[in-house]
Amino acid sequence: MYKYLCISILLGSIFSSYEANAQVAITGVPFLEINNDARSMGMGGATVALKGGKAGLHLNPATFGIRNTIQLSTQFNTDDSYGFFGTPWLSGFTDDLQIYNSNAILGFENISVGYQFTLLDLGEQASTAEYSPEIIDTFNSYEYAHTFSISIPVSEYFSFGAGLNYFKSSLATGQTIGGQRINDATGLTIDFGTYFEYPVKLNLLKITPSLAWLLTDFGYPLHYTKIPKKIHFL
């Protein structure tokens, strides 16, 4: 037990020493952090050390999955543009802004695997002439991500998880801003997480302290415009 506690603390100290380029911090909306777990949302996402929650697919891949259990989850909203599988996001801001977040988790005896699809649809946006309110065109603005995760219980008290996110951000593709043409931004990020728990009995009371460390959305920054090549003079 102490060996896995030390491993968890060591991994946590390593992860915390990295200054990761979080993709969600430099896109238009941090859509990768959105989850459809009511308990996690009610706690403001403070569930990185919550075992068995489906929000762990991205928040901490070491925690998701229940042994020998299948979990399917999505939203249902009859007013969205597709008729189902979505819910309004910031509905007071615009009627077009929708969030879709569906996932499937398969829990086996010694491993759990999961898939999550997240789509932030910002709807049809207007393109105006530079320094003018005149509308010259419209375009569709959206972001989506496919997340594949695994969770492996190394022992009764310690588990390890990893995830891979493939995402596409198309916020203003085809538009020209400041003389630069905006393109789609695509890429891959990785997630790593550890989870440790140890039940303690105090007379008739049983408590289970838990400890978790994670690294999410680790990868390269997004680029919506072409990076100019450096010219080397001989």
N, C-alpha and C positions, 0 to 999 in steps of 0.2 A: 504494500500500500504506500509506504513512504517513498519507494522508488518512483512510482507514478506521480506522486505529489511533486517530487523534485523535478521530474521531466516536464510537468506542466508549468512549474515556475520558471524553469530554464527557457522553455520555448516562448513563454510570455515575455521574458526579458529580452530575448532576441527580437521578437516581433515588434516590441515597443521601441527598439532602437532604430528601426527603419523609418525614414520619412517617405511614406508611400505617396505616389501620385494617384489619388483617388479619382476615378473617372466621374463619380457622381458629384464631385465638387466643381467640375468645370463644364458640365452640360447645362442646358437651360433650366431643367428642373431635376432634383435628385431622385429620379424615378426608380433607380435601382434599390433604394432604401425603402420603398413602399412595399408593404406586405398586407395580406388579407386575413391575418390572424387577429381576431377581435381582442383576445387577451393581451397580445403584444402591442396592438395599437392603443388600447386603453392604458397601457403602462408607458406610452411614449417610446416604444421600441426597447425598453430596458429589460430585455429577456435573453440576453446573450448567454446566460447561465441557467436557462429553463430547459429541462430535458423533455423531449417528446413533442415540442411545439413545431408546427409546420413552418412557422416563420424562420426557423433555424436553417432552412434551405439556403438562405443568403446571409442572415444575421450571424449565424455560427453553425457551419455544417457539421460540427461534432455533436450537436444536440438533437438533430431531427431524427424521426423514425421511431416506431414502436415495434418490438419484436413480433413477427408473424402477423403483421397488420397491414392492410392496404388503406391509404388515405387519399381521398380525392377532394379538391376544394376549388371553388370559383365564386364569383359574384353573380347575382341575378338581378337585372334591372330592366323593366319593360319599356323604359323611356329612352334608352340609349339608341344610337344609330344602327347597331346591329340587332337590337331586340333582346339580347341576352349577353351574359358573360362580361358585364362591365358595370361601372358605377360612376356617377358624376364626381368630378374632382374639382374642388373649389367652385361649386355650382353658382355661388353668388358672383363669381368673376366673369364667367362665360358659360353659355349653354353647350358649347362645342367641346369643352375640355373633359375628356373621359379617361379613366384608368382601368386597364384590364389586367388581371393578375390571377392566373390559374396554375395549379400544380398537382402533381401526382407523386406519391411516395409509396414505395414497396419495402416493407420491413421484413427481412429474413432473419434466420437464427443468428448469423454472425456478421451481417452487413445490412445497411439500408441504402437504397439508391433513390434518387429523386430528380424530377424535372420540373422547372418552373418557366412559364412564359409571362413576361411583363411588357405591357404596351401602354405608353402614354400618348394619347391622341389629342393634339392641340387644335385639331380641326382646320378649317380653311382660314388662312391668314391673308391680309391685304398687303400688297407691295406698292409703295409710294415712290414718287420721283424724289431724288435727293434734294433736301432742303425745300421740299414742297409737300403739302398734304394731299396732292392729287393722286388718286389710286390708278395705277397703270396696269396691274395684274394681280392675280391671286395664286396662292400655292398651298399645298397641304404640308402641315408641320407635325412631326411625330418622332417618337423614340421607342425602340423595343430591345429586349434582351432575352436570350435563351440561356437558362442556367441549368447545368448538370452537376449534381453533387453526390458524394458518397459519405457515409458515416460508418466508422469501424470501431466496435467496442474492443479495446485492447485487453481490458480486464473488467472485473465486476465494478470497478470504481472509476476507470479512466477510459475515455474514448477520443478518437481523432477523426477529423473530417476535412474534406477538401472539395473545392468547387471550381468550375470553369464557366465563365460568362462570355458569351459572344453577343455583341451589341451593335446596334446601328442607330445613329443619331442624324435625323434629317430635319433640322429645325428651320432652315431657310435656304435649302438647296436650290441652286439656279439663280439666286438673287445676287446682285452686286452691291456690296457695302464698302464704302471708302475706297472704291476703285478695285476691290478684290472680289472675285467670284467665289461664292460660298458653295462648298461641296458636301457630300455625305461624309460623315465620320464613322468608321467602323473599327472594331478592334476586339482584343481578347484581354480579359483580366482573370486573376485567380484569387481564390479564397482559401485560407487555412484556419482551422480552429481546433482547440483542445478543450476538453471538459473533464473536470474531476469532482467527485462527490464522495462523502464518507458519512454514513448514518451513525448517529451517536444517541445512546439511550441514557436518559436522566430520570431514574426511577420509572414512573409510568409515562413519562414524556419522551417521544422520539423525534429528534430533529435531524435534518440532512443538509449540512452546509455544502455549498457547491462553489467551485472556482472555475472560471473560464478565461481563455485567452484567444484572441482571434486577429486575423489580418484579412481585410476584405478589399476587393477592387484594386488589387496591386497590379500595375501595368504601366503602359506608356500613356502620356497625355493625349487628348484628342486634338486633331487638327482639322479645321473646317476649310482652310485655305491651303494652297500649295506652298510648301516651304521652298523659298528660293535657294537654288544651288549655289554653293560658294565657288567663286572664280579664283583659280590659283594662277598667279603670274610667275613665269620662269625667270 
